[in-house]
Amino acid sequence: MKVTIIGGGVIGLCSAYYLQKEGIEVTVIDRGDITDGCSFGNMGFMSPSHFMPLASPGIISEGFRHMMSSSSPFYIKPRLNLDLMRWGWHFWKSSNAKTADNNAAHLDAILQLSRRLINEMKIDLGNNFSMEEKGCLMLCKKQEALDHEFHTADAAEKFGLKVERLNRDQVQALEPDVELDVCGAVLFKDDCHFHPGQFMQTLHEYLVTKGVNFQLNTEVTGFERSGDKINAVITDKGKIDADQFVIATGSWLPITAKMIGVKLLLQAGKGYSYTYPHVEKNIKYPAILVDGRCAITPWANKLRIGGTMEISGINNKVLIKRMEGIYSSVKNFYPGLQIDTPPADKIWYGFRPVTPDGLPYIGKPKNFDNLVIAGGHAMLGISEGPGTGKLVRQLIEKKPSSIKIRAFELDRF
Ligand SMILES: Cc1cc2nc3c(=O)[nH]c(=O)nc-3n(C[C@H](O)[C@H](O)[C@H](O)COP(=O)(O)OP(=O)(O)OC[C@H]3O[C@@H](n4cnc5c(N)ncnc54)[C@H](O)[C@@H]3O)c2cc1C
């Protein structure tokens, strides 16, 4: 069997990984050279702890609260755009406790599946991507945020996750070299972190050695089909045929899917990061600054800070104020951390593919027999990547899936 995957982000490469393991001939097409993009400059968290979807109670009011501030962590740019309005309507409809709890169970399933699989991948690929299994701190500045995080910790325990509730001194004891100013934290012990760029590079190199064909700097512009079957993808370099096709184009999923008449609701959520190449006295634990709404990841002496969710379409505009907002949040939580404001010309940004309900799209469009679509993982593409790759393979081989995937159906909106 020949499978062609469109998109060489983490979802495309994890799908290639599981497909080639079955002896399937795989081609990955990407319009870039897969050295940058959303799957590279992110925070590198693999987070079973993140079972609560973005669309959850309180998020709408928080969005409105931040709307006017240019350094805010969450922002939806109002636009007269029908897709955005439909997306916003379904986002609002999903942001209630009942739907969020229901979706949390599905997120938990794919997150825990991925977490198990990354351990196998680490052995198979070799840990050249700085993976560490020390958990992730959810740091809180205010008691109110900590109370809420303790509540999430209770829910996490119900999903079988291991957590530790920490007061200010216990958090400080974990970071002996850097002074913190927080009221406490929850340590989610099942979370792990790695360097996402190194992971992508390691996976790419591994796939090349296993015979996966990469057609890079090649843009897909259409499909050739007969009836319910796709025969080939049309690219700016010619046609590429296969028996089965996977679309994994991240934030460009609606554009690619539209080429074959499939409509998907999805918005790009821009986020920023900056990586300090050398921090003398670095922190030891990756953390989410809960009421600072940003994140921080150490890899030995390297340190990445990042965050923001800016739903403003796909554009190359870098709002420096948002990165400054992240920096001041970090300094606020870690007054002892010796880092400077990120230089404006070195700020990285990427587009998270955000669905209205926080669940990914993983499935086959009803009117196509040989196509799988996988994407829309929002803030959790790294965390859900290995699980998604395995599910894609199972869909293509028409085998039972490792977890229930009905909630990820493409036509749910
Ligand atoms: C600041 C930030 C921090 C984040 N932190 C984390 C984290 O800690 N943990 C986590 O789990 N997730 C995190 N994420 C989210 C994660 O990065 C994304 O969910 C994930 O990278 C999406 O992967 P993808 O493969 O779906 O899309 P992408 O990585 O965007 O890949 C899609 C690929 O498709 C290609 N493509 C698109 N259209 C075409 C076309 N027509 N022809 C050919 N190729 C095409 C693109 O070039 C691209 O390479 C973060 C995101 C951001 C922005």
The ligand as an SDF file (V2000), in Angstrom:
LIG
                    3D

 53 58  0  0  0  0  0  0  0  0999 V2000
    3.5540   29.1960   21.4870 C   0  0  0  0  0  0  0  0  0  0  0  0
    3.0630   27.7740   21.3190 C   0  0  0  0  0  0  0  0  0  0  0  0
    3.3300   26.8450   22.3210 C   0  0  0  0  0  0  0  0  0  0  0  0
    2.8590   25.5370   22.2030 C   0  0  0  0  0  0  0  0  0  0  0  0
    3.1990   24.6280   23.1520 N   0  0  0  0  0  0  0  0  0  0  0  0
    2.7820   23.3510   23.0350 C   0  0  0  0  0  0  0  0  0  0  0  0
    3.1450   22.3900   24.0080 C   0  0  0  0  0  0  0  0  0  0  0  0
    3.9040   22.6670   24.9240 O   0  0  0  0  0  0  0  0  0  0  0  0
    2.6420   21.1310   23.9060 N   0  0  0  0  0  0  0  0  0  0  0  0
    1.8030   20.7850   22.8860 C   0  0  0  0  0  0  0  0  0  0  0  0
    1.3270   19.6460   22.8780 O   0  0  0  0  0  0  0  0  0  0  0  0
    1.4820   21.6540   21.9090 N   0  0  0  0  0  0  0  0  0  0  0  0
    1.9500   22.9280   21.9620 C   0  0  0  0  0  0  0  0  0  0  0  0
    1.6130   23.8400   21.0020 N   0  0  0  0  0  0  0  0  0  0  0  0
    0.7240   23.4110   19.9160 C   0  0  0  0  0  0  0  0  0  0  0  0
    1.4650   22.5920   18.8540 C   0  0  0  0  0  0  0  0  0  0  0  0
    2.6440   23.2630   18.4910 O   0  0  0  0  0  0  0  0  0  0  0  0
    0.5490   22.3920   17.6370 C   0  0  0  0  0  0  0  0  0  0  0  0
   -0.6780   21.8180   18.0680 O   0  0  0  0  0  0  0  0  0  0  0  0
    1.1710   21.4530   16.6190 C   0  0  0  0  0  0  0  0  0  0  0  0
    2.4570   21.8890   16.2640 O   0  0  0  0  0  0  0  0  0  0  0  0
    0.3110   21.3360   15.3630 C   0  0  0  0  0  0  0  0  0  0  0  0
    0.9140   20.3790   14.5230 O   0  0  0  0  0  0  0  0  0  0  0  0
    0.3840   20.0610   13.0720 P   0  0  0  0  0  0  0  0  0  0  0  0
    1.2370   18.9950   12.5250 O   0  0  0  0  0  0  0  0  0  0  0  0
   -1.0980   19.8470   13.1110 O   0  0  0  0  0  0  0  0  0  0  0  0
    0.5740   21.4320   12.2600 O   0  0  0  0  0  0  0  0  0  0  0  0
    1.9220   22.1580   11.7490 P   0  0  0  0  0  0  0  0  0  0  0  0
    3.0640   21.9030   12.6480 O   0  0  0  0  0  0  0  0  0  0  0  0
    1.5340   23.5650   11.4770 O   0  0  0  0  0  0  0  0  0  0  0  0
    2.2320   21.4110   10.3840 O   0  0  0  0  0  0  0  0  0  0  0  0
    1.4110   21.5730    9.2600 C   0  0  0  0  0  0  0  0  0  0  0  0
    2.3100   21.4940    8.0340 C   0  0  0  0  0  0  0  0  0  0  0  0
    1.4930   21.5050    6.8600 O   0  0  0  0  0  0  0  0  0  0  0  0
    2.1830   22.1870    5.8350 C   0  0  0  0  0  0  0  0  0  0  0  0
    1.2400   22.6470    4.8150 N   0  0  0  0  0  0  0  0  0  0  0  0
    0.1520   23.4300    4.9900 C   0  0  0  0  0  0  0  0  0  0  0  0
   -0.5010   23.6030    3.8270 N   0  0  0  0  0  0  0  0  0  0  0  0
    0.2020   22.9090    2.8970 C   0  0  0  0  0  0  0  0  0  0  0  0
    0.0460   22.7040    1.4890 C   0  0  0  0  0  0  0  0  0  0  0  0
   -0.9790   23.2210    0.7920 N   0  0  0  0  0  0  0  0  0  0  0  0
    0.9610   21.9360    0.8400 N   0  0  0  0  0  0  0  0  0  0  0  0
    2.0010   21.3780    1.5080 C   0  0  0  0  0  0  0  0  0  0  0  0
    2.1890   21.5460    2.8210 N   0  0  0  0  0  0  0  0  0  0  0  0
    1.3150   22.2930    3.5170 C   0  0  0  0  0  0  0  0  0  0  0  0
    2.8620   23.3470    6.5710 C   0  0  0  0  0  0  0  0  0  0  0  0
    3.9830   23.8220    5.8600 O   0  0  0  0  0  0  0  0  0  0  0  0
    3.2540   22.6860    7.9030 C   0  0  0  0  0  0  0  0  0  0  0  0
    4.5920   22.2290    7.9030 O   0  0  0  0  0  0  0  0  0  0  0  0
    2.0920   25.1570   21.0690 C   0  0  0  0  0  0  0  0  0  0  0  0
    1.8590   26.0800   20.0470 C   0  0  0  0  0  0  0  0  0  0  0  0
    2.3380   27.3850   20.1600 C   0  0  0  0  0  0  0  0  0  0  0  0
    2.0940   28.3610   19.0420 C   0  0  0  0  0  0  0  0  0  0  0  0
  1  2  1  0
  2  3  1  0
  2 52  2  0
  3  4  2  0
  4  5  1  0
  4 50  1  0
  5  6  2  0
  6  7  1  0
  6 13  1  0
  7  8  2  0
  7  9  1  0
  9 10  1  0
 10 11  2  0
 10 12  1  0
 12 13  2  0
 13 14  1  0
 14 15  1  0
 14 50  1  0
 15 16  1  0
 16 17  1  0
 16 18  1  0
 18 19  1  0
 18 20  1  0
 20 21  1  0
 20 22  1  0
 22 23  1  0
 23 24  1  0
 24 25  2  0
 24 26  1  0
 24 27  1  0
 27 28  1  0
 28 29  2  0
 28 30  1  0
 28 31  1  0
 31 32  1  0
 32 33  1  0
 33 34  1  0
 33 48  1  0
 34 35  1  0
 35 36  1  0
 35 46  1  0
 36 37  1  0
 36 45  1  0
 37 38  2  0
 38 39  1  0
 39 40  1  0
 39 45  2  0
 40 41  1  0
 40 42  2  0
 42 43  1  0
 43 44  2  0
 44 45  1  0
 46 47  1  0
 46 48  1  0
 48 49  1  0
 50 51  2  0
 51 52  1  0
 52 53  1  0
M  END
$$$$
